[in-house]
C-alpha cells in the first residue's frame, strides 16, 4: 500500500539511495500523476514495469490485474536537491554504565564445540 496523499496533483519527496551502502545519492520533489488504466501512457508504463516482474505468478494476466486492482503512478521530477547535510545526522547515544565486552579468546569456539567422548 502507498502512503496516504499520493494522489494526482500531489507532491512527493523522492530519495535515491546507493545499492551498496544505502547512503543518500540525491533527493528531489516530484509531481504525482495517476495514470488511467488502459490509456496510452498507462500501457507504456505497464509495459516497462511488467518486464521487471520476472516471478509474477500470473504473468499472462498481470496487466489485467493491475488495471482492475492497482494504481499506476508517474512521479515527474521537479527541482532536485543535491545539497547533502554536512554532518552524519546520527544522534549521540545516551550515557550508560554498560561496557563493551572484550573479544572472545580464539580457543573458545573449539572448547565449546568440542565433541564429547561416547559413553
C-alpha positions in Angstrom: 0.0 0.0 0.0 1.1 3.5 -0.8 1.2 6.3 1.8 -1.9 8.4 2.1 -1.8 11.6 0.0 -0.2 10.2 -3.1 -3.0 11.4 -5.4 -3.0 13.3 -8.7 -1.6 16.7 -8.3 0.2 16.0 -5.0 3.9 16.3 -4.4 6.2 13.6 -3.2 9.7 13.7 -1.7 11.9 11.1 -3.5 15.2 10.0 -2.1 17.5 7.7 -4.1 19.9 5.6 -2.1 23.0 3.7 -3.3 22.7 0.0 -3.7 25.9 -0.9 -1.8 25.9 1.3 1.3 22.4 2.7 1.4 23.6 6.3 1.6 21.5 9.1 0.0 22.7 9.9 -3.5 20.1 12.6 -4.5 16.7 13.8 -3.4 14.1 15.7 -5.3 10.4 16.8 -5.2 8.2 15.0 -7.8 4.8 15.8 -9.1 2.4 12.8 -8.8 0.2 11.8 -11.7 -2.2 8.9 -11.6 -2.3 7.1 -15.0 -5.7 6.0 -16.1 -5.9 2.2 -16.8 -5.7 1.3 -20.5 -4.6 4.8 -21.5 -1.6 5.1 -23.9 0.6 6.4 -21.1 -0.6 3.6 -18.8 0.2 0.9 -21.4 3.7 2.3 -21.9 4.4 2.4 -18.2 2.9 -1.0 -17.5 4.9 -2.5 -20.4 8.1 -1.3 -18.7 7.0 -2.4 -15.3 5.9 -5.9 -16.4 9.3 -6.7 -17.8 10.7 -6.2 -14.3 8.3 -8.7 -12.7 10.1 -11.9 -13.6 8.5 -14.0 -10.9 4.9 -12.8 -11.2 2.6 -15.8 -10.6 0.0 -14.6 -13.1 2.3 -13.2 -15.8 -0.3 -13.6 -18.6 -3.0 -11.7 -16.7 -0.7 -9.3 -14.9 -1.7 -6.2 -16.8 -5.4 -7.1 -16.5 -5.0 -7.4 -12.7 -3.1 -4.1 -12.5 -5.9 -2.4 -14.5 -8.5 -3.8 -12.2 -6.9 -3.7 -8.7 -3.9 -1.3 -8.8 -3.0 2.3 -9.3 0.0 3.2 -11.5 1.6 6.5 -10.6 4.0 8.6 -12.5 6.5 10.7 -10.5 7.7 13.6 -12.6 10.9 15.2 -11.2 10.7 18.8 -10.2 13.6 20.6 -8.6 16.4 18.4 -7.5 18.4 18.9 -4.3 22.0 17.7 -4.2 22.7 19.7 -1.1 23.6 16.9 1.4 24.0 17.6 5.1 27.4 18.4 6.5 27.1 16.1 9.5 26.1 12.5 9.8 22.7 13.3 11.3 23.3 10.5 13.8 22.1 11.0 17.3 24.7 10.6 20.1 24.0 7.6 22.3 22.6 8.1 25.8 25.1 7.8 28.6 25.1 4.4 30.2 27.1 2.3 32.6 27.2 -0.6 30.1 30.5 -1.5 28.6 31.6 -3.4 25.5 32.7 -7.0 26.1 36.3 -7.9 25.4 36.8 -10.2 22.4 36.4 -13.9 23.0 39.6 -15.9 23.2 40.5 -17.7 19.9 40.2 -21.1 21.5 36.7 -20.6 23.0 34.8 -21.9 20.0 36.9 -25.1 20.0 36.2 -25.6 23.7 32.5 -25.0 23.4 32.0 -27.2 20.3 34.4 -29.9 21.4 33.0 -33.4 20.8 32.4 -35.4 23.9 33.5 -39.0 24.0 30.9 -41.7 23.5 29.5 -43.2 26.7 
